[in-house]
Amino acid sequence: MNDEQQIRQLVDVWMTASKRGDIHTVLSLMTDDALFMMAGQPVMNKQQFAAAMQAQSGHAAPSVDGESNILEIQVTGEWAYMRSSLRVIITMPDGHTITRAGHTLSILRKQDDRWLLARDANMLTTI
């Protein structure tokens, strides 16, 4: 499998794990120093991301669905970037849904022959 295929597979695994609420798989797809940037929010590190996911898990957890459309992948050695269009639908336990959509720019780093998410700039807005 070439680098681009591995990166596409990472996205597929991430989306599937997110839908299942599989926090451990999602966390395994990122570097320990991963950072997440979202408009109007402070930068979030991996530990904060994990805590936010843990807070949303359990009996009354919202369900997450969505789709990612990869628009571009560029690989340079042990680094790559990916530009995508993302749509996420969050359904709360009471049935209320929140849909967020927009573009993302992700930086990936190859570690131990695996591509992992290192930085993510998420420009999703509620629609």
N, C-alpha and C positions, 0 to 999 in steps of 0.2 A: 504494500500500500504506500503510495507516495505522500508527501507532506500535505498537499491540499486535501487529499482524501481523508487523512488522519484528522485534520482540522474540522472537516465537515462531519466526520463521525463524532468528534467531541461535542459539537453543537447538537447533534441528534441525541446523544446520550444525555446531555444536559437538559434538553427539553423533555425527554421521556422521564428522567428522574424528577424533574420539577413537577410534572403532572402527577407522579406517584407520591410526592412529598418525601422523596428519598434524599434527605439532607446529606447523609454521609457520601453518597455518590457525587452529588453536586460539589461538595467540598473537596473531594479527591480530584476534581478537574481543574483546580486552581493552584497557583504557587502559594507558598506560605506568606509571601509578601504582597499578595494580590491587593489591588485598590480599586474601588468602585466610585465613579464620579457621576452624580446626578444633578441636574439643574436645580438650584435653590436649596440643595442639601449639603451638609459637610461631607467630605471624603470619608468613605467607609472602608475599613480594612477587613481582612478575612475573618478575624475574630468577631468583629461587629456584625458582619454579614451572617455568620453562623448563629450569633445570639438572636438576630432578627428572625432568622428561619426557625430557630427553636421556639421562639415566642409564638410563632404562627402554627406550630404543630400541635397535635393532640386531638382530642375528641371534637372540639368545636373549631377545628382549623378550616380556613377557607380553602377551596379547591382552586388550582391554577391550571390554565390551559393556554395555549398560544401557538404561534407559528413564527419561525425565523426564516427570512429570505436572504441568503448570503448574496451580496452584490459584488464583492471583490475580496480576493485573498492574495496577498503578496508575501512571499517567503524570502528571507535573506539570512542564510546561515541558521543560527539558533534562535532567530527572532522572526516573527511574522505579524502582520496586521490583517484584520478582517473588518470590512464594512458591511453592515447588514441593515435590513428593515425588520423591525420586530413588533409583534402585536401580542399583548398579554391580556387574558381575560381572567379576572379574579372573582370567584363566586363566594360570597360570604355565607355562613351557616343559615342566615335568615333568607337566602335566595337573592339578595341584592348583588348586582354585578358591577364591577369597575373594569372598564376597558382602557388600557394604555397602549399607545402606539407611537412609533417614531423610528429614529435611526440610532444605531450604535456604532462605535468605533472601538474595537478590541485589539489589544496587543497580547500576543502569545509568546511563550518562551519554551523551548525544547529542553526538557530535563530527563535524563535517564531514558532517552529514546521516545519520550512521550511529549506531546504538545499540551501545555497547560495555560489557562488564562492567567495573565499577569496584571493587566490593567483593562478597565472597561469604562468607557464614557457612554453613558446611557442618556439619550435625549428624548425619552418617552414622555408624552403628555397624556392627560386623561381626555378621552374623547366621548 
